[in-house]
Amino acid sequence: MKKIFAAIFMGAFIMTGHAAQALQLYSNTIQNNTFMSSEQANNRCGGDNISPDLRWTNAPQGTKSFALIVHDPDSMNEYGFYHWIVTNIAATVTGIAKGARFPAPAREQVTNFGMPGYNGPCPPVGHGAHHYYFTLYALNVASLDLAPGLAPHQIEAVVRANSIGQATITGLYQRN
């Protein structure tokens, strides 16, 4: 009887929302599955190239660091196009202001633009809407020791191999 009561109690406990929630990612600048403003677009495309604000909650237990990857899978490149890769974000960090950089020990990695840092959307004219996935990964390691010269898709593979949770906001952008 005690086992039955315990099972019922635990089921009720989970159903009332007291169970652990998944990692959540938020932004005041980008609303999920809506078009991003030219403020975030790359300056090569007439934008301001300002990174959006991001904040997160509910890091999984065991999170030792975070990584952020901004990826456009609609690009004509074989692996899509990587616009921002940040690794080694301290587990105590819970967000970043619009246009800001992550504090040390975070490290911006080289993207498909051939340099580190945020580089906003810039799809070809008339190519239609592209999807920009801002994905935050909770990692089970305090830092990633990445070999020099890794391609962005290889960095993403290392990040995913160490991920214990993730959350994504998808922004859209189109040039006419």
C-alpha positions as CSV (number, residue, x, y, z in Angstrom):
1,M,0.0,0.0,0.0
2,K,2.9,2.4,0.8
3,K,4.3,1.8,-2.7
4,I,1.0,2.6,-4.3
5,F,0.6,5.8,-2.2
6,A,4.2,6.8,-3.1
7,A,3.6,6.3,-6.8
8,I,0.3,8.3,-6.7
9,F,2.1,11.1,-4.7
10,M,5.0,11.2,-7.2
11,G,2.6,11.3,-10.2
12,A,0.7,14.2,-8.6
13,F,3.9,16.0,-7.8
14,I,5.1,15.8,-11.4
15,M,1.7,16.8,-12.8
16,T,1.5,19.9,-10.7
17,G,4.6,21.3,-12.4
18,H,7.2,20.7,-9.7
19,A,9.3,18.5,-12.0
20,A,12.4,19.9,-13.6
21,Q,11.6,22.1,-16.7
22,A,13.6,22.1,-19.9
23,L,16.1,24.8,-20.7
24,Q,14.3,27.9,-22.0
25,L,15.7,30.6,-24.3
26,Y,14.2,34.1,-24.5
27,S,14.7,37.4,-26.4
28,N,13.1,40.8,-26.5
29,T,14.7,41.4,-29.9
30,I,13.7,38.2,-31.7
31,Q,10.3,36.6,-31.4
32,N,10.2,32.9,-32.3
33,N,9.4,32.1,-35.9
34,T,8.9,35.8,-36.9
35,F,11.0,38.1,-39.1
36,M,14.0,39.8,-37.6
37,S,14.6,43.5,-38.1
38,S,17.3,45.0,-40.3
39,E,19.0,45.9,-37.0
40,Q,20.2,42.3,-36.7
41,A,21.0,41.9,-40.4
42,N,24.6,42.0,-41.6
43,N,25.9,45.4,-42.6
44,R,26.9,44.0,-46.0
45,C,23.1,43.8,-46.5
46,G,22.2,47.2,-45.3
47,G,21.7,46.1,-41.7
48,D,23.3,47.3,-38.4
49,N,24.8,43.9,-37.5
50,I,23.7,44.1,-33.9
51,S,23.4,40.9,-32.0
52,P,20.1,40.3,-30.2
53,D,19.6,40.1,-26.5
54,L,19.3,36.6,-25.2
55,R,18.5,35.2,-21.7
56,W,17.8,31.7,-20.4
57,T,16.4,29.8,-17.5
58,N,16.2,26.2,-16.3
59,A,19.7,25.0,-17.0
60,P,19.8,21.3,-16.6
61,Q,21.4,19.8,-13.5
62,G,25.1,19.2,-14.2
63,T,25.5,22.2,-16.5
64,K,29.2,23.3,-16.4
65,S,29.1,25.7,-19.4
66,F,27.1,26.9,-22.3
67,A,27.6,27.3,-26.1
68,L,25.6,29.4,-28.5
69,I,25.4,28.6,-32.2
70,V,23.5,30.7,-34.8
71,H,23.0,28.6,-37.9
72,D,21.2,29.2,-41.2
73,P,20.4,25.8,-42.7
74,D,18.7,27.4,-45.8
75,S,22.1,28.5,-47.1
76,M,23.4,26.9,-50.3
77,N,26.5,25.8,-48.5
78,E,26.9,22.1,-47.8
79,Y,26.5,22.5,-44.0
80,G,24.4,25.6,-44.0
81,F,25.9,28.9,-42.8
82,Y,27.1,29.7,-39.3
83,H,26.6,33.3,-38.2
84,W,27.8,33.1,-34.5
85,I,29.5,30.5,-32.4
86,V,30.4,31.1,-28.8
87,T,31.8,28.4,-26.6
88,N,32.9,28.2,-23.0
89,I,30.2,30.5,-21.7
90,A,30.3,30.2,-17.9
91,A,27.6,28.2,-16.2
92,T,26.8,31.3,-14.1
93,V,25.9,33.4,-17.1
94,T,22.1,33.7,-17.8
95,G,22.0,36.1,-20.7
96,I,23.6,38.8,-22.8
97,A,22.4,42.3,-23.7
98,K,21.7,43.4,-27.3
99,G,25.0,44.2,-29.0
100,A,27.1,43.0,-26.1
101,R,29.8,40.4,-26.0
102,F,30.0,37.4,-23.6
103,P,32.3,37.8,-20.7
104,A,35.5,35.7,-20.3
105,P,36.0,32.8,-20.4
106,A,33.6,32.7,-23.3
107,R,35.3,32.4,-26.7
108,E,33.8,33.4,-30.0
109,Q,34.8,30.9,-32.8
110,V,35.4,31.6,-36.4
111,T,32.2,31.3,-38.5
112,N,31.6,31.0,-42.2
113,F,32.4,34.7,-42.5
114,G,36.0,33.7,-41.8
115,M,36.2,35.6,-38.5
116,P,34.8,35.3,-34.9
117,G,31.9,37.3,-33.7
118,Y,28.3,38.0,-34.6
119,N,27.5,38.4,-38.2
120,G,23.8,38.8,-38.9
121,P,21.5,37.5,-41.7
122,C,22.4,38.3,-45.3
123,P,20.6,35.8,-47.6
124,P,20.8,36.3,-51.4
125,V,18.3,38.7,-52.9
126,G,15.2,36.8,-54.0
127,H,16.2,33.6,-52.2
128,G,13.2,33.7,-50.0
129,A,13.0,33.6,-46.2
130,H,15.9,32.0,-44.4
131,H,15.7,30.5,-40.9
132,Y,18.2,31.6,-38.3
133,Y,18.4,29.1,-35.4
134,F,19.8,30.7,-32.2
135,T,20.5,27.5,-30.2
136,L,21.9,27.6,-26.7
137,Y,23.4,24.3,-25.5
138,A,24.0,23.4,-21.9
139,L,27.2,21.4,-21.7
140,N,28.6,18.8,-19.3
141,V,32.1,20.3,-19.5
142,A,33.5,23.6,-18.2
143,S,35.3,24.3,-21.4
144,L,35.7,22.8,-24.9
145,D,39.3,22.2,-25.9
146,L,38.8,22.7,-29.7
147,A,41.6,21.9,-32.2
148,P,42.7,24.9,-34.2
149,G,41.1,25.2,-37.7
150,L,37.9,23.3,-37.0
151,A,35.2,24.1,-39.5
152,P,32.0,25.5,-37.9
153,H,30.0,22.3,-38.5
154,Q,32.8,20.4,-36.8
155,I,32.6,22.7,-33.8
156,E,28.9,22.1,-33.7
157,A,29.5,18.4,-33.6
158,V,31.8,18.7,-30.6
159,V,29.2,21.0,-28.9
160,R,26.4,18.5,-29.5
161,A,28.5,15.6,-28.2
162,N,28.8,17.4,-24.9
163,S,25.2,18.7,-24.7
164,I,22.9,17.8,-21.9
165,G,20.1,20.2,-23.0
166,Q,19.3,22.8,-25.6
167,A,16.8,25.6,-26.4
168,T,16.3,27.4,-29.7
169,I,14.7,30.6,-30.9
170,T,14.2,30.8,-34.7
171,G,14.4,34.1,-36.4
172,L,13.5,34.7,-40.1
173,Y,15.1,37.1,-42.6
174,Q,14.5,37.8,-46.3
175,R,16.0,40.2,-48.8
176,N,13.8,41.2,-51.7
